[in-house]
Amino acid sequence: MARQTFPNLHRRPPSPEDPVTVNLRQGAADMEIPWHSHPWGQFAYPVAGTIRLSTEDTAWIVPPYRAIWIPAGVVHHLVTLGEVELRTLYVDGAKSPLPEKTCKVVAVSHLLGALSEALVTTPPPEEPRRTMIQTLLLEELRQAQPLALGLPMPRDRRLKALCDALLENPATERPLADWAAQVGASPRTLNRLFQSELGMSFGLWRQQLRLSRAATLVAQNLPLAQIANELGYASPSAFTAMFKRAFGVPPSQFFRSQP
C-alpha cells in the first residue's frame, strides 16, 4: 500500500535577499516525501515526532531536538515515524553554514530552536530584525554538535531488500539465514556484501539501526525496560551501557544535553 504524501503547510524558497526561510509540515504516521532534491541546503528539524530520511547510500532516524543537514542537490526521501511536526530551514547556497557535501545530524540547541521559531513569526518585510535572526541562525548551525545517527545503506538489490525490511521492523530477531532465503542470496554472500558495501557485519548493522531507533523511543519517555525489550536487549542496564557507548550520555540525559 502506497504511503500518503506528507503535506506542506508553508513553503518559501530562499534567495540571496532572504537567505534562510522556513518550511512547515504536519502529518500522521507513515507518510512520506518522495525522492527529490533542492537547489538549496536545508535543515530538517522535527519539533515533535520522528522522521527517517534516506539518501542513496545512508539512512538516518531523526528524533526531536535533532536536525539533519541536507546539502543542495542531494536526492533524498523522508518517512514519518508517528505523528510529526516538521520545521525545515531552507538555506541559500551562497550562505551554506556547513562545508560538507554529505548529510549530517546535529543537536538542536535551545537557542537554535528559539531562532527558528522567531523566523517563522518574522515576515520578510521586517528588516533588520529578520536579517539579524538569519545571521544568528547560520552561526548557530555552524556550531551545532554533530551526532552519529547515520546508517549506511547498500546498493546491491538483495542486501537493500534486507536492510529496507529491517528499517521497517528493527526489533525482528530473524537470523541471516532466514533473510538469505527471502532475498535470494546465500548467507555467505550476504555476509560478504555487508562487509564490502557497508563495512560491517550483519549484527553490527542491526545494532546500529536499533540504537538509532532507541533515540526515538527515548524521546517518547518510555520506560527503559520497555525500550530494552522492544529492541532485543537482555536488560535495561545492557541497553543503557550500549546507548552510552554510542552517544556519550545515558538515555536519561540524551535530550537534556542541548546547550
C-alpha positions as CSV (number, residue, x, y, z in Angstrom):
1,M,0.0,0.0,0.0
2,A,1.4,3.4,-1.1
3,R,2.1,5.9,1.6
4,Q,0.3,9.3,1.6
5,T,2.4,12.4,0.9
6,F,3.5,14.4,3.9
7,P,1.6,17.8,3.4
8,N,3.2,21.2,3.1
9,L,1.7,23.9,5.3
10,H,4.0,26.7,4.2
11,R,6.9,26.9,1.8
12,R,9.1,29.8,0.8
13,P,12.4,29.1,-1.1
14,P,15.5,31.1,0.0
15,S,17.1,33.8,-2.1
16,P,20.2,36.0,-1.8
17,E,18.0,38.7,-0.4
18,D,16.2,36.3,2.1
19,P,18.9,33.6,2.6
20,V,17.1,31.5,5.3
21,T,13.4,30.6,5.1
22,V,11.2,28.2,7.0
23,N,9.0,25.3,5.6
24,L,6.4,23.8,7.9
25,R,4.8,20.4,7.6
26,Q,2.5,18.4,9.9
27,G,1.1,14.9,9.4
28,A,0.3,11.5,10.6
29,A,2.4,8.3,10.9
30,D,3.8,6.6,7.9
31,M,3.5,9.5,5.5
32,E,6.3,10.3,3.0
33,I,8.0,13.0,0.9
34,P,9.0,11.1,-2.2
35,W,12.5,11.1,-3.7
36,H,13.6,14.6,-4.6
37,S,16.3,17.2,-4.3
38,H,16.6,21.0,-3.8
39,P,18.9,23.7,-5.3
40,W,19.4,24.9,-1.7
41,G,20.6,23.4,1.5
42,Q,18.2,22.5,4.3
43,F,18.0,21.6,8.0
44,A,15.0,19.2,8.7
45,Y,14.0,19.6,12.3
46,P,11.2,17.5,13.9
47,V,9.7,19.8,16.6
48,A,7.5,16.8,17.5
49,G,7.8,13.1,16.4
50,T,10.5,11.4,14.5
51,I,11.5,11.1,10.8
52,R,13.5,8.7,8.8
53,L,15.5,10.3,6.0
54,S,17.3,8.3,3.3
55,T,19.7,9.1,0.6
56,E,21.1,6.6,-1.9
57,D,23.7,5.2,0.5
58,T,22.6,6.2,4.1
59,A,19.5,6.3,6.3
60,W,19.1,8.5,9.4
61,I,16.5,8.3,12.1
62,V,16.0,11.8,13.4
63,P,14.1,12.3,16.7
64,P,13.0,15.6,18.4
65,Y,15.8,18.1,19.4
66,R,17.8,16.8,16.5
67,A,18.1,18.1,12.9
68,I,19.6,16.8,9.7
69,W,21.5,18.9,7.3
70,I,20.8,18.0,3.6
71,P,23.2,19.8,1.2
72,A,21.9,21.3,-2.1
73,G,21.4,18.7,-4.8
74,V,21.3,15.6,-2.6
75,V,18.5,13.3,-3.6
76,H,16.6,12.1,-0.5
77,H,13.4,10.5,0.7
78,L,11.5,11.1,4.0
79,V,9.1,8.9,6.1
80,T,7.3,9.9,9.3
81,L,7.6,7.6,12.2
82,G,4.5,8.5,14.2
83,E,2.8,11.9,14.1
84,V,5.3,14.6,13.1
85,E,5.5,18.3,13.2
86,L,8.5,19.2,10.9
87,R,10.2,22.5,10.7
88,T,12.7,22.8,7.8
89,L,15.1,25.7,7.4
90,Y,16.0,26.4,3.7
91,V,19.4,27.9,3.2
92,D,20.6,29.8,0.1
93,G,23.6,28.0,-1.4
94,A,25.9,31.0,-1.0
95,K,25.2,31.1,2.7
96,S,25.6,27.4,3.5
97,P,26.8,27.0,7.1
98,L,28.5,23.7,6.6
99,P,31.2,22.9,4.1
100,E,30.3,19.2,3.9
101,K,28.7,17.7,0.8
102,T,27.0,14.9,2.8
103,C,24.1,14.8,5.2
104,K,24.8,15.2,8.9
105,V,22.6,15.0,12.1
106,V,23.2,17.7,14.7
107,A,21.8,18.6,18.1
108,V,19.2,21.4,18.2
109,S,20.2,23.8,21.0
110,H,17.6,25.9,22.8
111,L,18.9,28.9,21.0
112,L,18.6,27.3,17.6
113,G,15.1,26.2,18.3
114,A,14.1,29.7,19.5
115,L,15.7,31.4,16.5
116,S,13.9,29.1,14.1
117,E,10.6,29.9,15.8
118,A,11.4,33.6,15.7
119,L,12.0,33.3,11.9
120,V,8.6,31.7,11.5
121,T,6.9,34.7,13.1
122,T,9.0,37.4,11.4
123,P,7.9,38.1,7.8
124,P,10.4,39.2,5.2
125,P,9.5,42.9,5.2
126,E,10.6,43.2,8.9
127,E,14.1,44.3,8.4
128,P,16.6,44.4,10.1
129,R,15.2,42.0,12.7
130,R,14.8,39.2,10.2
131,T,18.4,39.7,8.9
132,M,19.8,39.5,12.4
133,I,17.8,36.3,13.2
134,Q,19.1,34.7,10.0
135,T,22.7,35.7,10.8
136,L,22.4,34.2,14.3
137,L,20.7,31.1,12.9
138,L,23.6,30.4,10.4
139,E,26.2,30.9,13.1
140,E,24.3,28.6,15.5
141,L,24.1,25.9,12.8
142,R,27.8,26.2,12.2
143,Q,28.4,25.5,15.9
144,A,25.9,22.7,16.2
145,Q,27.2,19.4,17.7
146,P,27.3,16.5,15.2
147,L,25.7,13.2,16.2
148,A,26.4,9.7,14.9
149,L,22.9,8.7,13.8
150,G,23.6,7.7,10.2
151,L,23.2,4.2,9.0
152,P,25.0,3.2,5.7
153,M,22.7,1.7,3.1
154,P,23.7,-0.8,0.3
155,R,23.3,-0.7,-3.5
156,D,23.0,-4.4,-4.1
157,R,19.3,-5.1,-4.6
158,R,19.3,-8.2,-2.4
159,L,21.0,-6.6,0.5
160,K,18.9,-3.5,0.1
161,A,15.7,-5.6,0.4
162,L,17.0,-7.0,3.7
163,C,18.0,-3.6,5.1
164,D,14.8,-1.9,4.0
165,A,12.8,-4.7,5.8
166,L,14.8,-4.1,9.0
167,L,14.2,-0.4,8.8
168,E,10.5,-1.1,8.9
169,N,10.9,-3.6,11.8
170,P,14.2,-3.0,13.8
171,A,13.1,-5.4,16.6
172,T,12.9,-8.5,14.4
173,E,15.3,-11.3,15.6
174,R,15.3,-13.2,12.3
175,P,18.7,-14.8,11.6
176,L,20.7,-14.0,8.5
177,A,19.9,-17.5,7.1
178,D,16.2,-16.6,7.0
179,W,16.8,-13.4,5.3
180,A,19.0,-15.2,2.7
181,A,16.2,-17.4,1.7
182,Q,13.8,-14.4,1.4
183,V,16.1,-12.1,-0.7
184,G,17.6,-14.8,-2.9
185,A,21.2,-14.9,-1.8
186,S,23.2,-17.3,0.4
187,P,24.2,-16.3,4.0
188,R,27.8,-16.3,2.9
189,T,27.0,-13.9,0.0
190,L,25.1,-11.6,2.4
191,N,27.9,-11.6,4.9
192,R,30.4,-10.7,2.1
193,L,28.1,-7.9,0.9
194,F,27.7,-6.4,4.4
195,Q,31.4,-6.1,4.7
196,S,32.1,-4.9,1.1
197,E,29.2,-2.4,0.8
198,L,28.6,-1.3,4.4
199,G,32.0,-2.0,6.1
200,M,30.4,-4.0,9.0
201,S,28.8,-7.3,9.8
202,F,25.0,-8.0,9.8
203,G,25.0,-8.0,13.6
204,L,26.7,-4.6,13.9
205,W,24.5,-3.0,11.2
206,R,21.4,-4.2,13.0
207,Q,22.8,-2.9,16.3
208,Q,23.4,0.5,14.7
209,L,19.8,0.5,13.5
210,R,18.5,-0.3,16.9
211,L,20.5,2.4,18.5
212,S,19.0,4.9,16.0
213,R,15.6,3.6,16.8
214,A,16.4,3.8,20.5
215,A,16.7,7.6,20.3
216,T,13.1,7.7,19.0
217,L,11.8,5.6,21.9
218,V,13.7,7.5,24.5
219,A,12.2,10.7,23.1
220,Q,8.8,9.2,23.9
221,N,9.7,8.9,27.6
222,L,9.1,5.1,27.5
223,P,10.4,3.0,30.5
224,L,13.9,1.7,29.9
225,A,12.7,-1.8,30.5
226,Q,10.2,-1.5,27.7
227,I,12.7,0.0,25.3
228,A,15.3,-2.7,26.1
229,N,12.7,-5.4,25.5
230,E,11.4,-3.9,22.3
231,L,15.0,-3.6,20.8
232,G,16.1,-7.1,21.9
233,Y,18.5,-6.2,24.8
234,A,18.8,-8.6,27.7
235,S,18.2,-5.9,30.4
236,P,17.8,-2.1,30.9
237,S,21.4,-1.9,32.1
238,A,22.7,-3.7,28.9
239,F,20.7,-1.2,26.8
240,T,21.9,1.8,28.8
241,A,25.5,0.7,28.5
242,M,25.3,0.3,24.7
243,F,23.4,3.6,24.4
244,K,26.1,5.5,26.4
245,R,28.9,3.9,24.3
246,A,27.2,5.1,21.2
247,F,26.0,8.6,22.2
248,G,28.3,9.6,25.1
249,V,25.5,10.0,27.6
250,P,22.9,7.7,29.2
251,P,19.3,7.7,27.8
252,S,18.2,9.9,30.8
253,Q,20.5,12.7,29.6
254,F,20.2,12.4,25.8
255,F,17.5,15.1,25.5
256,R,18.8,17.2,28.3
257,S,22.2,17.8,26.8
258,Q,21.4,20.7,24.4
259,P,23.2,23.9,25.4
